[in-house]
Amino acid sequence: MSKTTNFLKLAIALIVGDDAEAKSLKIQAKANAAITAQIAVRQAQTLDLKENLEIAKENAEKALANNGNLISAEGKDLYISGLFNARDAVKRAEEALEKHLAVISFLESQLALVN
């Protein structure tokens, strides 16, 4: 009897198309694959963003020490400007990393709902 039932289900699916359960399973599988792929791509990008932050922090330390150069009377404003620019670069790198990690967290929460 189960062969007949499977045959009838197949025949009905071919005539009227997939039923709601079959479509739901396909949607779930594709959603799972799409979200999982995005998480993997973004986790790889996380390494670059962390490196960018580290470089920005190193550059801020160098700016504080004026890259090992004396600060001349004429160069004081340039030195101060460099400090602000370095601080802003660190903030931008921190914000980019934070936003990026929030996206990954969101995708992970959506993946949990899909599965």
C-alpha positions as CSV (number, residue, x, y, z in Angstrom):
1,M,0.0,0.0,0.0
2,S,2.8,2.4,0.7
3,K,4.1,2.1,-2.9
4,T,0.7,3.2,-4.1
5,T,0.6,6.1,-1.7
6,N,4.1,7.3,-2.7
7,F,3.1,6.9,-6.4
8,L,-0.1,8.9,-5.9
9,K,1.8,11.6,-4.0
10,L,4.3,11.8,-6.9
11,A,1.5,11.8,-9.5
12,I,-0.4,14.5,-7.7
13,A,2.7,16.6,-7.2
14,L,3.4,16.4,-10.9
15,I,-0.1,17.3,-11.9
16,V,-0.7,20.1,-9.4
17,G,2.8,20.9,-8.4
18,D,4.6,20.6,-5.1
19,D,2.5,20.7,-2.0
20,A,3.0,23.2,0.7
21,E,5.3,20.8,2.7
22,A,7.5,20.1,-0.2
23,K,7.8,23.9,-1.0
24,S,8.5,24.7,2.6
25,L,11.3,22.1,2.7
26,K,12.8,23.6,-0.4
27,I,12.5,27.2,1.0
28,Q,14.1,26.1,4.2
29,A,17.0,24.3,2.5
30,K,17.7,27.3,0.2
31,A,17.4,29.8,3.1
32,N,19.7,27.7,5.2
33,A,22.3,27.5,2.4
34,A,22.1,31.3,1.7
35,I,22.4,32.4,5.3
36,T,25.2,29.8,6.0
37,A,27.1,31.0,3.0
38,Q,26.8,34.7,4.0
39,I,28.0,33.9,7.5
40,A,31.1,32.1,6.2
41,V,31.9,35.0,3.8
42,R,31.5,37.6,6.6
43,Q,33.5,35.6,9.1
44,A,36.4,35.7,6.6
45,Q,35.9,39.5,6.3
46,T,36.1,39.8,10.0
47,L,39.8,39.0,9.9
48,D,40.4,41.9,7.6
49,L,38.4,44.3,9.7
50,K,40.3,43.2,12.9
51,E,43.6,43.7,11.0
52,N,42.4,47.2,9.9
53,L,41.7,48.1,13.6
54,E,45.1,46.9,14.7
55,I,46.8,48.9,12.0
56,A,44.8,52.0,13.0
57,K,45.8,51.6,16.6
58,E,49.4,51.2,15.7
59,N,49.2,54.3,13.5
60,A,47.7,56.2,16.4
61,E,50.6,55.2,18.6
62,K,53.0,56.4,15.9
63,A,51.1,59.6,15.6
64,L,51.4,60.2,19.3
65,A,55.2,59.8,19.1
66,N,55.2,61.9,15.8
67,N,56.6,58.9,14.0
68,G,59.8,59.4,16.0
69,N,60.4,62.9,14.6
70,L,60.9,66.0,16.5
71,I,58.0,68.4,16.6
72,S,59.1,71.8,15.3
73,A,57.5,75.1,16.2
74,E,55.9,75.2,12.8
75,G,54.8,71.6,12.9
76,K,52.7,71.7,16.1
77,D,49.4,72.2,14.3
78,L,50.3,69.3,11.9
79,Y,51.1,67.1,14.9
80,I,47.8,67.9,16.6
81,S,45.9,67.3,13.4
82,G,47.7,64.0,13.0
83,L,46.5,63.0,16.5
84,F,42.9,63.8,15.6
85,N,43.1,62.0,12.3
86,A,44.6,58.9,14.0
87,R,41.9,58.9,16.7
88,D,39.2,59.2,14.0
89,A,40.7,56.3,12.0
90,V,40.6,54.1,15.1
91,K,36.9,55.1,15.7
92,R,36.0,54.3,12.1
93,A,37.7,50.9,12.3
94,E,36.1,50.1,15.6
95,E,32.6,51.1,14.3
96,A,33.1,49.1,11.0
97,L,34.1,46.0,13.0
98,E,31.2,46.4,15.5
99,K,28.6,46.9,12.7
100,H,30.1,43.9,10.8
101,L,29.9,41.6,13.9
102,A,26.3,42.8,14.5
103,V,25.4,41.6,11.0
104,I,26.9,38.2,11.6
105,S,25.0,38.0,14.9
106,F,21.8,38.9,13.1
107,L,22.4,36.3,10.4
108,E,23.2,33.6,13.0
109,S,19.9,34.4,14.8
110,Q,18.0,34.1,11.5
111,L,19.8,30.8,10.8
112,A,18.6,29.5,14.2
113,L,15.0,30.4,13.2
114,V,15.3,28.7,9.8
115,N,16.6,25.5,11.4
